[in-house]
Amino acid sequence: LSCFGSEIETPNIDSIAKDGVRFTSWYAGSSICTPSRFTLLTGKYPSRSQDKLLGPLMFLEKKDKNRGIKASETTIATVLGENGYDTALIGKWHLGHGDKSALPGSHGFQKFIGHTGGCIDFFTMRYGIEQDWYEDFEHKDTVGYATDIITDEAVDYISEDRENPFFLFLSYNAPHFSKGWDVGRQQVINFMQAKDSDLKHFMHIKDPIRRQFAAMVKSLDDGVGQVLASLKDRGIDENTLVVFMSDNGGDYKYGGSNKPYRGQKATLFEGGIRVPCVLKFPSTVKAGQVSNSFTGALDLFPTFCEMAGIDYKQYDCDGQSLLDELSSGEQIVEREMLFELHHSSAVRIGDWKYLVDKENSGLLFNLKDDPEEKIDLSKERPGIFGTLKQRHDELLKETN
């Protein structure tokens, strides 16, 4: 986002930060789609998920056909729906596919328009050649450009006459790569798909993949602008909480950039898990704030609950409500957060971070002094290293 220093202009998303808060130390639940979305919707570490959702569900693999979020795992959509809210998911799901029990409608979303796999072809709305565009529980063929379709459906939903408040999980797929189909080889392929009308704005970017990425981000930002305008047109923009974040760090192979942070998507270095987040809630949150608090997607479930007058503690969340911070500006630093993938894990406690993966038996970083994770302090600070390693091991044992 340009409000975080990108050369790709995102004026509409930036306006959310201008009218509210820009978070500089915000963490996704994971560095890859499925576990990150589990955390966002449940307020729990993906390590606790019944199906051990520590990697992406693969749409065409038999082993993942019956895996995903389970009925016993409560989503924020279910909680809000039970407390008088209309609920909808428009866009990407990626928490289960294959039968009705895996779809959003079985997990608290009264309305679902979108896809269940990790990505789709942006023009055919299919995963390769397989159908994966839904309207509630039924497949539906549609034409257009995925980002625009998602935007149009969101604007229509917001514009509906309703008595109840609503919760909309507007889950854009852009700027993810698409899942196309190679006719000659008869197999799925990954590539970037931008609209020609957006590409012409970025001809100055020499790298063709980054150029496609930028054009896809422009389409996303234009869509967010339309959504924000629809809230204003309805006269509900002052009393609507809007959160924008990414579900993981960017993938350099497909045009992403996480600079100045180390790492990328599917790693637990900061580049994989520290993501852009902006939030506005004009009736409650003062505009123009910058928060350096140690916060993340883990905190959205409890925050939404407390704002709706629901006791979130009954759901055993791993996150905490941000309502006090949002209303008072008080910063959160001293807390812990666990991250786990199939091949690596990490814990951050305050300013310190411990990370272990298949290449490193244990690294220690001070993120306050070294946010780019250039200096491993495991040998220099053995006491802190031992403390974080012990807590890391305890959390893994507790959550698995």
Long-range contacts (C-beta under 8 A, 24 or more apart in sequence): 1-276, 1-278, 3-276, 3-278, 4-276, 6-257, 7-205, 8-202, 8-213, 8-214, 8-217, 8-218, 9-218, 9-221, 10-217, 10-220, 10-221, 11-221, 11-225, 12-221, 12-222, 12-224, 12-225, 12-228, 13-220, 13-221, 13-224, 13-244, 13-278, 14-278, 15-225, 15-228, 16-224, 16-228, 16-242, 16-244, 16-278, 16-279, 16-280, 17-278, 17-280, 18-287, 18-288, 19-280, 19-282, 19-287, 19-288, 20-242, 20-278, 20-279, 20-280, 20-281, 20-282, 20-285, 20-287, 20-289, 21-278, 21-279, 21-280, 21-285, 21-289, 21-290, 21-291, 21-326, 22-277, 22-278, 22-289, 22-290, 22-291, 23-276, 23-277, 23-278, 23-279, 23-291, 23-293, 23-295, 24-290, 24-291, 24-292, 25-274, 25-291, 25-292, 25-293, 25-294, 25-295, 26-245, 26-274, 26-275, 26-276, 26-277, 26-295, 26-296, 26-297, 27-273, 27-274, 27-275, 27-294, 27-295, 27-296, 27-297, 27-298, 27-337, 27-339, 27-348, 28-245, 28-246, 28-247, 28-248, 28-249, 28-273, 28-275, 28-296, 28-297, 29-247, 29-296, 29-297, 29-298, 29-339, 30-54, 30-248, 30-273, 30-339, 30-340, 30-341, 31-248, 31-249, 31-263, 31-264, 31-265, 31-266, 31-267, 31-268, 31-272, 31-273, 31-339, 31-341, 32-56, 32-248, 32-265, 32-266, 32-341, 33-92, 33-94, 33-118, 33-247, 33-248, 34-94, 34-95, 34-118, 35-340, 35-341, 36-247, 36-248, 36-297, 37-93, 37-94, 37-95, 37-171, 37-247, 38-69, 38-73, 38-95, 39-297, 39-298, 40-247, 40-297, 40-300, 40-301, 41-69, 41-75, 41-76, 41-77, 41-95, 41-107, 41-169, 41-301, 42-69, 42-73, 42-74, 42-75, 42-76, 42-301, 42-317, 43-76, 43-298, 43-299, 43-300, 43-301, 43-302, 43-312, 43-315, 43-317, 43-318, 43-319, 44-73, 44-298, 44-301, 44-316, 44-317, 44-318, 44-319, 45-298, 45-318, 45-338, 45-340, 45-399, 46-340, 47-338, 47-340, 47-396, 47-399, 47-400, 48-318, 48-399, 49-73, 52-400, 53-95, 54-340, 54-341, 54-342, 55-341, 55-342, 56-94, 56-118, 57-94, 57-95, 57-96, 57-97, 57-117, 57-118, 58-118, 59-97, 59-116, 59-117, 59-118, 59-127, 59-130, 59-132, 59-179, 60-127, 60-128, 60-130, 60-188, 65-97, 65-98, 66-98, 66-99, 66-102, 67-96, 68-95, 68-96, 68-97, 68-102, 69-95, 69-96, 69-102, 69-107, 71-101, 71-106, 71-107, 74-108, 74-315, 75-107, 75-108, 76-108, 76-167, 76-300, 76-301, 76-304, 76-305, 77-104, 77-107, 77-108, 77-109, 77-167, 77-169, 78-107, 78-108, 79-108, 79-301, 79-305, 79-310, 79-315, 80-108, 80-167, 80-304, 80-308, 80-310, 81-108, 81-110, 81-167, 83-308, 83-309, 83-310, 84-164, 84-165, 85-164, 85-165, 85-166, 85-167, 85-308, 86-110, 86-111, 86-162, 86-164, 86-165, 86-166, 86-167, 87-111, 87-166, 87-167, 87-168, 87-169, 88-112, 88-113, 88-157, 88-166, 88-167, 88-168, 88-169, 89-113, 89-114, 89-168, 89-169, 89-171, 90-114, 90-150, 90-153, 90-154, 90-157, 90-168, 90-169, 90-170, 90-171, 91-115, 91-150, 91-169, 91-170, 91-171, 91-172, 91-173, 92-118, 92-119, 92-171, 92-172, 92-173, 93-171, 94-118, 97-132, 100-137, 103-134, 103-137, 105-136, 105-137, 109-169, 111-136, 111-157, 112-136, 112-137, 113-150, 113-153, 114-150, 114-171, 115-173, 117-179, 118-176, 118-179, 119-173, 119-176, 119-177, 119-178, 119-179, 119-190, 120-146, 120-173, 120-178, 120-179, 121-178, 121-179, 121-180, 121-181, 121-193, 122-146, 122-147, 122-173, 122-174, 122-178, 122-193, 123-193, 125-149, 126-179, 126-181, 127-179, 127-188, 128-179, 128-180, 128-181, 128-187, 128-188, 129-181, 145-195, 145-219, 146-173, 146-174, 147-172, 147-173, 147-174, 147-216, 147-219, 147-220, 147-223, 148-219, 148-223, 150-223, 151-222, 151-223, 151-226, 151-227, 154-223, 154-227, 154-230, 155-226, 155-227, 155-230, 158-227, 158-230, 158-231, 158-234, 159-230, 159-233, 159-234, 165-308, 167-304, 170-227, 172-220, 172-223, 174-216, 174-217, 174-219, 174-220, 175-213, 175-216, 175-217, 175-220, 175-254, 175-255, 175-256, 176-254, 177-251, 177-254, 190-254, 192-216, 192-254, 192-255, 194-219, 195-219, 207-255, 209-253, 209-254, 209-255, 210-255, 210-257, 211-255, 212-255, 213-254, 213-255, 213-256, 214-255, 237-282, 238-282, 238-283, 239-282, 239-283, 240-281, 241-279, 241-280, 241-281, 241-304, 241-307, 242-279, 242-280, 242-281, 243-277, 243-278, 243-279, 243-300, 244-276, 244-277, 244-278, 244-279, 245-275, 245-276, 245-277, 245-278, 245-297, 246-275, 246-276, 246-277, 247-275, 247-297, 248-272, 248-273, 248-275, 249-273, 249-274, 249-275, 260-371, 260-372, 261-371, 261-372, 261-373, 262-372, 262-373, 262-374, 263-373, 266-341, 267-344, 267-357, 268-339, 268-341, 268-344, 268-345, 268-346, 268-355, 268-357, 269-355, 269-373, 270-367, 270-371, 270-372, 270-373, 273-339, 273-346, 279-326, 281-326, 284-326, 284-327, 285-326, 285-327, 286-329, 289-329, 291-325, 291-329, 291-331, 292-331, 293-322, 293-325, 293-331, 293-332, 293-333, 294-332, 294-333, 294-335, 294-337, 294-348, 294-350, 295-322, 295-325, 295-332, 296-337, 298-337, 336-391, 336-395, 338-392, 338-395, 338-396, 338-399, 340-396, 340-399, 345-392, 345-396, 346-392, 347-388, 347-391, 347-392, 347-395, 349-388, 349-391, 352-384, 352-388, 353-388, 354-385, 354-388, 354-389, 354-392, 356-392, 362-389, 364-388
